[in-house]
Amino acid sequence: MYDFVGYLKDEMGLPVSAHKWSEAANLPLYLANAASYWLCICNRVKFVIAEMRQEASLPNLKRIAFQVSARACLPVALVAKIDPRQRKALVSQGVPFIVPGKQAFLPMLGFAANNKHDPAPLTKVLAPGAQAVFVTLVANSDLQTSDELIKATSMPPSSISRALDDLARRGLINKSKNGREVVIERIGNRNDIVKKAIEFLRNPVSRVVFARRDEHTDLLPMAGESALSQRSMLAAPRIEQRAISRRAFTNLAFDEVLPGELQDTETVLIQVWLYDPLVAGADSVDDISLALTLISKGDERVIGQLNALFKEELWH
């Protein structure tokens, strides 16, 4: 019912192992029916987890903890939905408990911790930083840890941590702890992950600007139909399309023009992205971000080439 092992391992960093407690069969019926019981070991300390099957009053919680502890000759930690008032009372009386995602009080381990805030509700679409991490993970199957991801994206550790939490809560990845490092497991192959994530993904382009083509704009990565034409049978557009991050755009020296003011070959269309167009680490924009910039146009030619790129009808 409650993922208390994942909570203690992933969020609290405790090396906990757990398996069904065989002695639970010898408990009186009212105790056996009240909870599922697990024998846990953490840092060589053994204790029993009583995973409550339904909500219980504070007196019942204490009664179960004390009576099972007396029979097991081991500390007993309650796992349940316990409100703040009940938690305060249990702490004052030294009764161990775990409320996954909120608080753990395990005095037998010398451990007590609160989550500062409950997780914020998931947004309808991924934040730009989370999407940047997502496309990087999909484009680079060799990236297995948070440290490798930090090096690949040059994003700060706090941003990587938030992004991985978001992706894990949406069921797009699994993550576990190896010491201080987060180990990342992708759920499915590239197309499986994209199909599961597609409702959360956004077009990374925040605005477009027409500019005079020069040596500065020629250094920007190809984007849009220009990029797709390089990796498909699509003809290149008349006006070259390139991309830059919103942050870098403020430092770009360019001469903005009106559409049609110059010859097509002298003009460049600059897409201003919410994240670095090369965040995935290659010398060109990644396939997923590229597709997201193009599907809103509803051009069947373009969508056909995108689906050929992914070898499946993912985009429509």
Secondary structure, 3 states (H helix, E strand, C coil): CCCHHHHHHHHCCCCEEEEECHHHHHCCHHHHHHEEEEEEEECCEEEEEEEECCCCCHHHHHHHHHHHHHHHCCCEEEECCCCHHHHHHHHHCCCCEEECCCEEEEHHHCEEEECCCCCCCCCCCCCHHHHHHHHHHHHCCCCCEHHHHHHHHCCCHHHHHHHHHHHHHCCCEEEEEECCEEEEEECCCHHHHHHHHHHHCCCCEEEEEEEECCCCHHHCCECHHHHHHHCCCCCCCCCEEEEEEHHHHCCCCCCECCCCCCCHHHEEEEEEECCCCCCCCCCCCCHHHHHHHHHHHCCHHHHHHHHHHHCCCCCC
